Amino acid sequence: MVWAVAVSADGRFLLSGSADQTVRLWNLRTRENLLTLFHGSNGEWVVWTNSGHYASSPNGDKMIGWQINKGVDKAADYISAAQLAQHFYRPDIINAAIKLGSTKQALAQAENTRFNLNLLTREIPPRFEIISPRSGTRATTGIVPVKLKIAANTVAIEKFMVYVNGREVTPHKIRKMRPFIQQHTKTIEVPLETGNNRITIKAKNSIGITSVQLNLQYAGASQIRQGNLHLLSIGISEYPNLDREQQLKFAAKDADAIHNLLQTQGKKLYRSIKATLVSDNRGTQPTKRNIEQALKQLGNAQKTDTTIIFLSGHGMNIGKDYYLIPRDAKRRGSEIDKNSLVSWQQIQNALVSGLGRKILLIDTCHAGNAFNPRLLKDSADQNIVVLSATDADNVSIEMERLGHGVFTYSLLKGLKGKADMFDEDYGKITFKELDAYVSLFVAQLTGDRQKTVSQAGIGGFKDFIFMQL
């Protein structure tokens, strides 16, 4: 049942609100249903096309999916959109459908849309469940054996990933296991922290990802102690092959300052620091090759370690993908050559190649078309904590009087003590404290022209100490 309709000012589109709590966008001339939107009472949302391609908030794609019928004598399978995100999370198709006024045209010009939903009648994401211990119980030992019952799968499971409160703790033998397809049980030894432990176990195959969760309380000493800090700071102000208006004043200086401060403060919190600076001013020059080499060094992080990447410079979107523009980016005609850029996929792969906690501080939206929602969604799915200088509706601002970009200036102030807001943790700055302080101070300095955005993983978030004064 349709409750309400509204026509756009130009007469091209119609919005309809229905009893099923969805809003649909229609092309009035062709009568094509372009998009359907659902916004939950919890703030999560998802918008999708009839082809199944969608955009969503970090948890929004758990609210829709496909029921796969297997005949009258068998129970149907349900597969959520979140499980098939690698195929169907496509904000670029959603944007194109609106701009073109046609989902069919948007799909025709998009790349990598060949995955066929009919395949799900034969091949589905991994099937497994936790059979012990029971969620909500108390653990008596700091290393708990989690027993999985793995069903017979039609597609080989390629890997498992294990997280405790957002920190990856996948055991070495699990990371190195060979793909398998047969039904069996598997036990994974999982270390616990003192207090509540949100354990997430993910399994991946070529079709998609299945995720299950378990909550345990543990009163003993934490088995996940603070390890080493792996720090990579990248700052690019100078672009010799780009136009004068694309040069930046403070990006390299921002990276230098953050790099120095995190090294100094990190000595009070971490056992050791493995730091790499890739900057116009100091360290290694921020060329594509040097950035890629620096990213490869992050794969050695262990389960007790923390990896932080700070990015400052220009970013851009090409199609559905986000790219960091290195110092030696080249033009091909009037466009920047994609092959001379560093892709978000490379950055993400570098972060997830190691274990432990992963943090991304990003200030690369100095121009229009630089914010990409895929970066935040992918980060949430990979348990990467993100603090970004901007959201989709504004750009990152540099201020001469501050001597830094506004985001970095606020980060520096916060990390030097301004973000330490709670007496019970005096001298320790948590991520939530830093996020709150930077968000408010950036908005204050810019008169709300710039707003930060953060992403702290899906399935709940347990705050952690970011730095110690």
C-alpha positions as CSV (number, residue, x, y, z in Angstrom):
1,M,0.0,0.0,0.0
2,V,1.3,3.4,-1.0
3,W,0.8,6.1,1.7
4,A,2.3,9.2,0.0
5,V,3.9,10.4,-3.2
6,A,5.9,13.5,-4.2
7,V,7.1,14.7,-7.6
8,S,10.5,16.3,-8.1
9,A,10.6,20.0,-9.1
10,D,11.8,19.2,-12.6
11,G,9.1,16.5,-13.1
12,R,11.6,13.7,-13.8
13,F,11.1,11.7,-10.6
14,L,8.5,10.5,-8.2
15,L,9.0,9.3,-4.7
16,S,6.5,6.9,-3.1
17,G,6.2,6.0,0.6
18,S,4.8,2.5,1.3
19,A,3.3,0.6,4.2
20,D,6.4,-1.7,4.2
21,Q,8.4,1.4,5.4
22,T,10.3,1.8,2.2
23,V,10.6,4.8,0.0
24,R,10.9,4.2,-3.8
25,L,12.3,6.4,-6.5
26,W,10.7,6.2,-9.9
27,N,11.4,7.6,-13.4
28,L,8.1,9.3,-14.2
29,R,8.6,9.1,-18.0
30,T,9.7,5.4,-18.2
31,R,7.9,4.3,-15.0
32,E,11.1,2.4,-14.0
33,N,11.7,1.8,-10.3
34,L,15.2,3.2,-9.9
35,L,15.9,2.7,-6.2
36,T,14.3,1.4,-3.0
37,L,15.3,2.9,0.4
38,F,14.8,1.5,3.9
39,H,15.9,3.5,7.0
40,G,15.7,1.6,10.3
41,S,14.8,3.0,13.7
42,N,18.4,2.3,14.8
43,G,19.8,4.8,12.2
44,E,21.0,2.1,9.8
45,W,19.9,2.4,6.2
46,V,20.2,0.6,2.8
47,V,19.2,1.7,-0.7
48,W,19.1,-0.9,-3.5
49,T,18.3,-1.5,-7.2
50,N,16.1,-4.3,-8.5
51,S,19.4,-5.9,-9.7
52,G,20.5,-6.2,-6.0
53,H,23.3,-3.6,-6.2
54,Y,23.2,-1.3,-3.1
55,A,24.7,1.3,-0.9
56,S,24.3,1.3,2.9
57,S,25.5,2.4,6.3
58,P,28.0,0.0,7.9
59,N,25.4,-2.4,9.2
60,G,22.6,-1.5,6.8
61,D,23.2,-4.4,4.4
62,K,22.4,-6.9,7.1
63,M,18.7,-5.8,6.9
64,I,18.1,-7.1,3.4
65,G,19.0,-10.3,1.5
66,W,17.7,-13.2,-0.6
67,Q,15.8,-16.2,0.3
68,I,17.0,-19.2,-1.8
69,N,14.3,-21.8,-2.2
70,K,15.6,-25.4,-2.4
71,G,12.3,-27.2,-3.0
72,V,9.2,-28.0,-1.0
73,D,10.9,-30.6,1.2
74,K,13.9,-28.5,2.2
75,A,14.3,-25.4,4.3
76,A,15.3,-22.3,2.3
77,D,18.7,-20.6,2.7
78,Y,18.8,-16.9,3.6
79,I,21.8,-14.9,2.4
80,S,22.2,-11.3,3.5
81,A,23.4,-8.5,1.2
82,A,26.3,-8.1,3.7
83,Q,27.5,-11.6,2.8
84,L,27.7,-10.7,-0.9
85,A,29.1,-7.2,-0.4
86,Q,32.1,-7.9,-2.6
87,H,29.7,-8.3,-5.5
88,F,26.8,-6.0,-4.8
89,Y,28.0,-3.1,-2.6
90,R,28.1,-0.5,-5.4
91,P,27.5,3.2,-4.4
92,D,28.7,4.1,-7.9
93,I,25.8,2.3,-9.5
94,I,23.3,3.9,-7.1
95,N,24.7,7.4,-8.0
96,A,24.6,6.6,-11.7
97,A,21.0,5.4,-11.6
98,I,19.9,8.7,-10.2
99,K,22.0,10.8,-12.6
100,L,21.0,8.9,-15.7
101,G,17.4,8.3,-14.5
102,S,17.9,4.6,-15.4
103,T,19.2,1.6,-13.5
104,K,19.5,-0.3,-16.8
105,Q,21.8,2.4,-18.2
106,A,23.8,2.6,-14.9
107,L,24.4,-1.2,-15.1
108,A,25.3,-1.1,-18.7
109,Q,28.2,1.4,-18.1
110,A,29.4,-0.1,-14.8
111,E,32.3,-2.6,-14.6
112,N,32.3,-5.9,-12.8
113,T,28.6,-6.7,-12.7
114,R,28.7,-10.2,-14.0
115,F,27.9,-12.0,-10.7
116,N,24.6,-13.8,-11.3
117,L,22.2,-14.3,-8.4
118,N,21.0,-17.6,-10.0
119,L,24.4,-19.0,-8.9
120,L,23.1,-19.0,-5.3
121,T,20.9,-22.0,-6.1
122,R,24.2,-24.0,-6.3
123,E,26.9,-22.1,-4.6
124,I,26.6,-20.0,-1.4
125,P,28.9,-18.3,1.2
126,P,30.4,-20.5,3.9
127,R,28.1,-22.4,6.3
128,F,29.3,-22.9,9.9
129,E,28.3,-22.2,13.5
130,I,29.8,-22.0,16.9
131,I,28.8,-24.9,19.1
132,S,30.8,-24.0,22.2
133,P,31.2,-22.1,24.4
134,R,27.8,-20.6,24.7
135,S,27.5,-16.9,24.2
136,G,26.9,-14.8,27.3
137,T,28.8,-17.2,29.6
138,R,32.0,-16.6,31.7
139,A,35.3,-18.0,30.6
140,T,37.6,-19.5,33.3
141,T,40.8,-19.4,31.2
142,G,42.4,-16.6,29.3
143,I,42.8,-18.8,26.1
144,V,39.4,-20.2,25.2
145,P,38.8,-23.1,22.7
146,V,36.0,-22.0,20.4
147,K,34.6,-25.1,18.6
148,L,33.1,-24.7,15.1
149,K,30.7,-27.0,13.3
150,I,31.4,-26.6,9.6
151,A,28.8,-27.8,7.2
152,A,29.6,-29.5,3.9
153,N,30.2,-26.5,1.6
154,T,29.7,-26.3,-2.2
155,V,32.6,-23.9,-2.6
156,A,35.9,-24.2,-0.7
157,I,36.4,-22.1,2.4
158,E,39.5,-20.0,1.7
159,K,40.2,-18.6,5.1
160,F,39.0,-17.8,8.6
161,M,39.5,-14.5,10.4
162,V,39.2,-14.1,14.2
163,Y,38.6,-10.8,16.1
164,V,38.4,-10.0,19.8
165,N,36.9,-6.5,20.4
166,G,37.9,-5.4,16.9
167,R,41.5,-6.6,17.2
168,E,42.5,-9.4,14.8
169,V,43.9,-12.4,16.7
170,T,43.7,-15.1,14.0
171,P,46.1,-17.9,15.0
172,H,49.0,-18.6,12.7
173,K,48.0,-22.1,11.8
174,I,44.5,-20.8,10.9
175,R,45.9,-18.1,8.6
176,K,48.1,-20.7,6.9
177,M,45.4,-23.4,6.4
178,R,44.6,-24.7,3.0
179,P,41.2,-24.2,1.4
180,F,38.7,-27.0,2.3
181,I,35.2,-28.1,1.4
182,Q,34.3,-31.1,3.6
183,Q,32.1,-31.2,6.7
184,H,34.0,-31.3,10.0
185,T,34.5,-29.6,13.3
186,K,37.4,-27.2,14.0
187,T,38.7,-25.7,17.2
188,I,40.3,-22.3,17.3
189,E,42.2,-21.0,20.4
190,V,41.1,-17.5,21.1
191,P,42.9,-15.2,23.6
192,L,40.7,-13.0,25.8
193,E,40.9,-9.5,27.4
194,T,39.8,-8.7,30.9
195,G,36.1,-7.9,30.9
196,N,33.7,-8.3,28.0
197,N,35.0,-10.0,24.9
198,R,33.1,-9.7,21.6
199,I,34.5,-12.5,19.5
200,T,33.8,-12.4,15.7
201,I,34.7,-15.3,13.5
202,K,34.5,-14.8,9.7
203,A,34.8,-17.4,6.9
204,K,35.4,-16.4,3.3
205,N,35.0,-18.2,0.0
206,S,34.7,-16.9,-3.6
207,I,31.0,-16.3,-3.2
208,G,31.0,-14.3,0.0
209,I,31.6,-14.0,3.7
210,T,29.8,-15.5,6.7
211,S,30.3,-13.9,10.1
212,V,29.2,-15.3,13.5
213,Q,29.6,-13.7,17.0
214,L,30.1,-14.8,20.5
215,N,30.2,-12.8,23.8
216,L,32.2,-14.0,26.8
217,Q,33.1,-12.4,30.1
218,Y,36.6,-13.0,31.6
219,A,37.7,-11.8,35.0
220,G,41.4,-12.9,34.8
221,A,44.5,-11.1,33.4
222,S,44.3,-10.1,29.8
223,Q,45.9,-12.4,27.3
224,I,46.2,-9.6,24.8
225,R,48.7,-7.2,26.1
226,Q,49.9,-4.0,24.4
227,G,52.5,-5.0,21.8
228,N,54.4,-2.9,19.2
229,L,53.2,0.1,17.2
230,H,53.6,-0.1,13.4
231,L,53.3,3.5,12.2
232,L,53.2,4.7,8.6
233,S,52.8,8.4,7.9
234,I,52.4,9.6,4.3
235,G,52.2,13.3,3.4
236,I,52.1,14.7,-0.1
237,S,52.0,18.5,-0.8
238,E,53.9,18.7,-4.1
239,Y,52.6,17.3,-7.4
240,P,55.1,18.2,-10.2
241,N,52.9,16.8,-12.9
242,L,49.6,18.5,-11.8
243,D,48.3,22.0,-12.0
244,R,49.3,24.8,-9.7
245,E,45.9,24.9,-7.9
246,Q,46.3,21.2,-7.0
247,Q,49.4,21.8,-4.9
248,L,49.0,21.7,-1.2
249,K,50.7,23.8,1.5
250,F,50.6,21.6,4.6
251,A,50.0,18.0,3.8
252,A,53.6,17.0,4.1
253,K,54.0,19.1,7.2
254,D,50.9,17.5,8.7
255,A,52.4,14.0,8.2
256,D,55.7,15.1,9.7
257,A,54.0,16.5,12.8
258,I,51.7,13.5,13.4
259,H,54.6,11.1,12.8
260,N,56.8,12.9,15.4
261,L,54.1,13.1,18.0
262,L,52.9,9.5,17.7
263,Q,56.4,8.3,18.0
264,T,57.1,10.4,21.1
265,Q,53.8,9.4,22.9
266,G,53.9,5.8,21.6
267,K,57.0,5.1,23.7
268,K,54.8,5.4,26.8
269,L,52.2,2.8,25.6
270,Y,53.9,0.4,23.2
271,R,56.8,-2.0,23.7
272,S,58.6,-0.7,20.6
273,I,57.8,1.4,17.6
274,K,58.4,0.6,13.9
275,A,57.9,3.9,12.1
276,T,58.1,4.9,8.5
277,L,57.7,8.4,7.2
278,V,57.0,9.0,3.5
279,S,56.9,12.7,2.9
280,D,58.0,15.6,0.7
281,N,59.8,17.2,3.6
282,R,61.6,14.3,5.3
283,G,61.9,10.6,5.1
284,T,61.3,8.8,1.8
285,Q,59.8,10.7,-1.1
286,P,56.1,9.9,-1.5
287,T,56.3,8.4,-5.0
288,K,53.9,5.5,-6.0
289,R,56.8,3.0,-5.7
290,N,57.9,4.2,-2.3
291,I,54.4,4.3,-0.9
292,E,53.7,0.7,-2.1
293,Q,57.0,-0.5,-0.6
294,A,56.1,1.1,2.7
295,L,52.7,-0.5,2.7
296,K,54.2,-4.0,2.3
297,Q,56.2,-3.6,5.6
298,L,52.9,-3.6,7.6
299,G,52.3,-7.3,7.2
300,N,54.5,-8.3,10.1
301,A,52.1,-7.0,12.8
302,Q,51.2,-9.6,15.5
303,K,47.9,-10.0,17.4
304,T,49.1,-7.7,20.3
305,D,50.3,-5.0,17.9
306,T,48.6,-1.8,16.6
307,T,49.0,-0.5,13.1
308,I,48.4,3.2,12.3
309,I,48.4,4.7,8.8
310,F,48.2,8.5,8.5
311,L,47.4,9.8,5.0
312,S,47.5,13.4,4.0
313,G,47.4,14.6,0.4
314,H,45.0,14.3,-2.5
315,G,42.6,11.5,-3.2
316,M,40.2,10.9,-6.0
317,N,37.5,8.5,-7.2
318,I,37.6,6.7,-10.5
319,G,34.4,4.7,-11.1
320,K,33.6,2.8,-7.9
321,D,37.2,2.9,-6.6
322,Y,39.1,5.4,-4.5
323,Y,42.8,6.3,-5.1
324,L,45.6,8.1,-3.3
325,I,47.5,10.5,-5.6
326,P,51.2,10.1,-5.1
327,R,53.8,12.8,-5.8
328,D,54.7,11.3,-9.2
329,A,51.2,10.9,-10.5
330,K,51.1,11.3,-14.3
331,R,48.6,12.7,-16.7
332,R,47.3,10.9,-19.8
333,G,45.7,13.6,-21.8
334,S,43.4,15.7,-19.6
335,E,43.0,12.9,-17.1
336,I,45.2,11.5,-14.4
337,D,46.6,8.1,-15.3
338,K,45.0,5.5,-13.1
339,N,48.1,3.3,-13.3
340,S,50.2,6.0,-11.6
341,L,48.0,6.0,-8.5
342,V,47.8,4.0,-5.3
343,S,44.5,2.2,-5.0
344,W,42.4,2.0,-1.8
345,Q,42.5,-1.8,-2.3
346,Q,46.3,-1.7,-1.9
347,I,46.0,0.3,1.3
348,Q,43.3,-1.9,2.7
349,N,45.2,-5.1,1.8
350,A,48.3,-3.7,3.6
351,L,46.3,-3.1,6.8
352,V,44.6,-6.5,6.9
353,S,47.8,-8.4,6.0
354,G,48.9,-8.1,9.6
355,L,47.2,-9.0,12.9
356,G,46.2,-6.8,15.8
357,R,44.3,-3.5,15.8
358,K,44.3,-1.4,12.6
359,I,43.7,2.4,12.5
360,L,43.4,4.7,9.6
361,L,43.7,8.5,10.0
362,I,42.9,10.0,6.6
363,D,43.0,13.6,5.3
364,T,42.9,13.2,1.5
365,C,39.6,15.1,0.6
366,H,41.1,18.4,-0.4
367,A,38.9,18.7,-3.5
368,G,35.5,17.6,-4.8
369,N,35.0,14.0,-5.7
370,A,37.5,12.8,-3.2
371,F,35.2,11.2,-0.5
372,N,34.4,7.6,-1.2
373,P,31.8,5.8,1.0
374,R,33.4,2.4,0.0
375,L,36.4,3.3,2.1
376,L,34.3,3.5,5.2
377,K,32.2,0.5,4.4
378,D,35.2,-1.7,3.5
379,S,36.9,-0.5,6.7
380,A,33.9,-1.5,8.8
381,D,33.8,-4.9,7.2
382,Q,37.5,-5.4,7.9
383,N,37.4,-4.1,11.5
384,I,39.6,-1.1,10.6
385,V,39.1,1.9,12.8
386,V,38.8,5.1,10.7
387,L,38.9,8.8,11.6
388,S,38.4,10.8,8.4
389,A,38.9,14.6,7.9
390,T,35.6,15.0,6.0
391,D,32.3,13.5,5.1
392,A,30.7,13.3,1.6
393,D,29.4,16.9,1.7
394,N,32.5,19.0,2.3
395,V,36.3,19.2,1.7
396,S,39.3,19.3,3.9
397,I,40.5,22.8,4.7
398,E,44.0,24.2,5.2
399,M,44.4,27.4,7.2
400,E,47.5,29.6,6.9
401,R,47.2,30.9,10.5
402,L,47.2,27.4,11.9
403,G,50.2,26.2,9.9
404,H,48.4,22.9,9.3
405,G,45.3,21.4,7.8
406,V,42.4,21.9,10.2
407,F,42.0,18.1,10.8
408,T,45.7,17.6,11.6
409,Y,45.8,20.7,13.8
410,S,42.8,19.3,15.8
411,L,44.4,15.9,16.0
412,L,47.7,17.4,17.3
413,K,45.8,19.5,19.9
414,G,43.8,16.5,21.0
415,L,46.8,14.1,21.3
416,K,48.7,16.7,23.3
417,G,46.1,16.6,26.0
418,K,43.0,18.5,25.0
419,A,41.1,15.2,24.2
420,D,41.8,13.8,27.7
421,M,38.3,14.6,29.0
422,F,37.5,12.0,31.7
423,D,39.2,12.0,35.1
424,E,39.0,8.2,35.6
425,D,41.4,7.7,32.7
426,Y,43.5,10.8,33.3
427,G,46.7,10.8,31.2
428,K,45.2,8.3,28.7
429,I,43.4,9.3,25.5
430,T,40.8,6.8,24.2
431,F,39.7,6.7,20.6
432,K,36.2,7.9,21.5
433,E,37.7,10.9,23.4
434,L,39.9,11.8,20.4
435,D,37.0,11.3,17.9
436,A,34.7,13.6,20.0
437,Y,37.3,16.3,20.5
438,V,38.5,16.4,16.9
439,S,34.9,16.4,15.5
440,L,33.9,19.4,17.7
441,F,37.1,21.4,17.2
442,V,37.1,21.0,13.4
443,A,33.5,22.1,13.2
444,Q,34.3,25.1,15.5
445,L,37.4,26.2,13.5
446,T,35.6,26.0,10.2
447,G,32.2,27.3,11.1
448,D,30.7,23.9,10.3
449,R,32.1,24.0,6.8
450,Q,34.1,20.8,7.5
451,K,32.8,17.8,9.4
452,T,34.8,14.7,10.3
453,V,33.5,11.2,10.2
454,S,34.6,8.1,12.1
455,Q,34.1,4.4,11.6
456,A,34.9,2.0,14.4
457,G,33.9,-1.4,12.9
458,I,30.7,-3.3,12.8
459,G,28.8,-5.3,15.5
460,G,29.5,-3.0,18.4
461,F,32.6,-1.2,19.5
462,K,34.8,-1.4,22.6
463,D,36.7,1.7,23.2
464,F,40.5,1.5,23.6
465,I,43.4,3.7,24.7
466,F,44.8,5.4,21.6
467,M,47.7,7.2,23.2
468,Q,49.2,8.0,26.6
469,L,50.4,11.4,27.7
